[in-house]
Amino acid sequence: MGGTPSWAQDPEHYRCACGADLVYVCQVPEGRDFAVHPGQPEQPYSVRADTYWLFLGNEVYLLACPARCDPAAIWPVNQH
């Protein structure tokens, strides 16, 4: 959590409804795989049966309100 985003394209900046500039929280890199829990279905067209692949070709960044004005004050940014 935290740190500096590795933007795939130009940096993006957003403002919360309360007026605060949203700050970088974390980044999920493209092609991220997550383990499949035992007994769960296989992902169609997956590379491996034991993982789910998310965000193929896309980087996902989460920005949040530093004022914590609302629990839902977080904004996902998608770049490819």
C-alpha positions as CSV (number, residue, x, y, z in Angstrom):
1,M,0.0,0.0,0.0
2,G,1.2,3.5,-0.8
3,G,4.4,4.3,-2.6
4,T,4.5,5.7,-6.1
5,P,2.3,4.5,-8.9
6,S,3.9,3.1,-12.0
7,W,1.5,4.6,-14.5
8,A,1.1,2.7,-17.8
9,Q,0.0,5.9,-19.5
10,D,-0.1,9.5,-18.3
11,P,-0.8,10.1,-14.6
12,E,-4.5,10.7,-13.8
13,H,-5.7,13.1,-11.0
14,Y,-9.2,13.2,-9.5
15,R,-10.9,15.2,-6.8
16,C,-13.4,13.8,-4.3
17,A,-16.9,15.2,-3.9
18,C,-15.7,16.8,-0.7
19,G,-13.1,18.7,-2.6
20,A,-10.0,16.9,-1.5
21,D,-7.5,15.6,-4.1
22,L,-7.6,11.8,-4.3
23,V,-4.3,10.1,-3.3
24,Y,-2.8,6.9,-4.6
25,V,-3.5,3.8,-2.4
26,C,-2.3,0.8,-4.4
27,Q,-1.9,-0.7,-7.9
28,V,-2.8,-4.1,-9.2
29,P,-0.5,-5.0,-12.1
30,E,-1.8,-6.4,-15.4
31,G,-2.0,-10.1,-15.7
32,R,-2.4,-10.6,-12.0
33,D,-3.3,-14.2,-11.0
34,F,-5.2,-15.2,-7.9
35,A,-5.4,-18.8,-6.6
36,V,-8.6,-20.7,-7.1
37,H,-10.1,-21.9,-3.9
38,P,-10.6,-25.7,-3.9
39,G,-14.0,-26.8,-5.4
40,Q,-14.5,-23.5,-7.4
41,P,-15.0,-23.6,-11.1
42,E,-12.2,-23.2,-13.6
43,Q,-12.0,-19.8,-15.4
44,P,-13.0,-20.2,-19.0
45,Y,-10.0,-19.7,-21.5
46,S,-7.6,-19.6,-18.6
47,V,-3.9,-20.3,-18.9
48,R,-3.9,-22.5,-15.8
49,A,-6.7,-24.4,-14.0
50,D,-5.5,-23.4,-10.5
51,T,-5.6,-19.6,-11.0
52,Y,-8.0,-16.9,-12.0
53,W,-6.4,-14.2,-14.2
54,L,-7.6,-10.6,-13.7
55,F,-6.9,-7.3,-15.5
56,L,-5.4,-8.9,-18.6
57,G,-3.6,-6.0,-20.4
58,N,-4.8,-3.5,-17.8
59,E,-3.2,-1.8,-14.8
60,V,-5.7,-0.9,-12.1
61,Y,-4.9,1.9,-9.6
62,L,-7.0,2.8,-6.5
63,L,-7.2,6.4,-5.4
64,A,-8.9,7.4,-2.2
65,C,-9.9,10.5,-0.3
66,P,-7.3,11.4,2.3
67,A,-10.0,13.2,4.4
68,R,-11.9,9.8,4.6
69,C,-15.1,11.7,4.2
70,D,-17.0,8.6,3.2
71,P,-16.1,4.8,3.3
72,A,-16.9,4.7,-0.4
73,A,-14.6,7.6,-1.3
74,I,-12.3,5.5,-3.5
75,W,-11.9,5.7,-7.2
76,P,-10.5,2.9,-9.5
77,V,-8.4,4.0,-12.5
78,N,-7.9,1.6,-15.4
79,Q,-5.1,2.0,-17.9
80,H,-3.8,-0.3,-20.6
